[in-house]
Amino acid sequence: MPLSTALRVAAIQPFYVMEILARARDLEARGRSIIHMEIGEPDFVTPQPIIDAGKRAMDRGDTHYTPATGLTALREAIADFYDGRYGVRPAPERIIITPGASGALLLTVALLVNPGSRVLTTDPGYPCNRHFVRLMEGEAVSLPVTAETNFQLTPGMIEDNWTPTTAAVLLASPANPTGAVSKHEYLADIAACTQRLGGALIVDEIYHGLTYSGTAPSVLNVSDGAFVINSFSKYFGMTGWRLGWMVVPEGYTAGVDKLAQNIFLAAPTIAQHAALAAFTAETAAILEQRRMEFMRRRDFLLPALRDLGFHIPATPQGAFYLYAGCERFCDDSQTFAADILENAGVAITPGLDFGTYRAREHVRFAYTTSMENLEEGVMRLKRYLS
């Protein structure tokens, strides 16, 4: 008989999408054709200049540990990247290189959350955010949001739900699963509100670069006191390299350094050397072509899904997702997604992965597959729904 596990294990939910993916792979092994719109991973391989830089690092023998905070050259390159894209340059010492954005989130929550601390976040939202809070024995308070508030918390919502044990507000822009992008004025208001209440502001910016109506502002444009989470996975196409970063306010670096040393020691060395090529002009040209292709896919899939009867009230301005109301067809998105997979050969994500608010009335479509596959997927959905 297995030993009992900690209570936190039962409190942390699995990804429902992984059940969909596992079943999709099983069907493919049996000869079925499946259109994958469930996983939030770009279908493009890592840009060749980044791959080549990784190979050169291995050939040089750059395979040893780096400092826990990351390669100095990479931290400086990221600071320069912020300067060029956003017009603000955080000190390289405030930039910490992490094993993916998940590593950055884990460090941030470990730094800020005590047992019983509350963290305010959105529902719907990325599930790991609330699960990391629970891992640190805190309480994630997921507040329902809608298109009327751009799927974000408002200062009024934050003030109404603030208590003496509230430690932080955690937001995302562009957001998963809604693709909502926060404007400069909104970020300034939220930063001022959180500072006035005496809490920390954490902003997940891992989909920055994948925006379709101009450059999204960084929270660093309005506040030096926010914690920023970012990643090389989405925009830079380095999912399997497991590399991210965080920008911390002045005075917090030593605490993050100490935590990183003890939790994972350092981010992958080869990935760090490879990522230095992410900021070259050659790579930037490739990434811009891919961004335009994602926009082309969005502009096809959004009206196509609306024509089929899915409710998508606002055009997403970032990321590569469409969070679609399926209430016209069902009252249980998990069963709905399973039926679509079995009967139409299209894999999508049920809303339960992103919270509880109207989750059974929503599904997420990821346009991280080719235009040809998207067109085929829409045709299959049309046949199934009719």
Secondary structure as GFF3:
##gff-version 3
##sequence-region A 1 386
A	DSSP	alpha_helix	7	11	.	.	.	ID=ss1
A	DSSP	alpha_helix	16	29	.	.	.	ID=ss2
A	DSSP	beta_strand	35	36	.	.	.	ID=ss3
A	DSSP	alpha_helix	48	60	.	.	.	ID=ss4
A	DSSP	alpha_helix	72	86	.	.	.	ID=ss5
A	DSSP	three_ten_helix	92	94	.	.	.	ID=ss6
A	DSSP	beta_strand	95	98	.	.	.	ID=ss7
A	DSSP	alpha_helix	100	112	.	.	.	ID=ss8
A	DSSP	beta_strand	118	123	.	.	.	ID=ss9
A	DSSP	alpha_helix	127	135	.	.	.	ID=ss10
A	DSSP	beta_strand	139	144	.	.	.	ID=ss11
A	DSSP	three_ten_helix	147	149	.	.	.	ID=ss12
A	DSSP	alpha_helix	155	161	.	.	.	ID=ss13
A	DSSP	beta_strand	166	172	.	.	.	ID=ss14
A	DSSP	alpha_helix	184	197	.	.	.	ID=ss15
A	DSSP	beta_strand	200	204	.	.	.	ID=ss16
A	DSSP	three_ten_helix	219	221	.	.	.	ID=ss17
A	DSSP	beta_strand	227	231	.	.	.	ID=ss18
A	DSSP	three_ten_helix	239	241	.	.	.	ID=ss19
A	DSSP	beta_strand	244	247	.	.	.	ID=ss20
A	DSSP	alpha_helix	253	263	.	.	.	ID=ss21
A	DSSP	alpha_helix	269	275	.	.	.	ID=ss22
A	DSSP	three_ten_helix	276	279	.	.	.	ID=ss23
A	DSSP	alpha_helix	281	308	.	.	.	ID=ss24
A	DSSP	beta_strand	321	325	.	.	.	ID=ss25
A	DSSP	alpha_helix	333	344	.	.	.	ID=ss26
A	DSSP	beta_strand	346	347	.	.	.	ID=ss27
A	DSSP	beta_strand	349	350	.	.	.	ID=ss28
A	DSSP	three_ten_helix	351	354	.	.	.	ID=ss29
A	DSSP	three_ten_helix	359	361	.	.	.	ID=ss30
A	DSSP	beta_strand	362	366	.	.	.	ID=ss31
A	DSSP	alpha_helix	371	385	.	.	.	ID=ss32
###
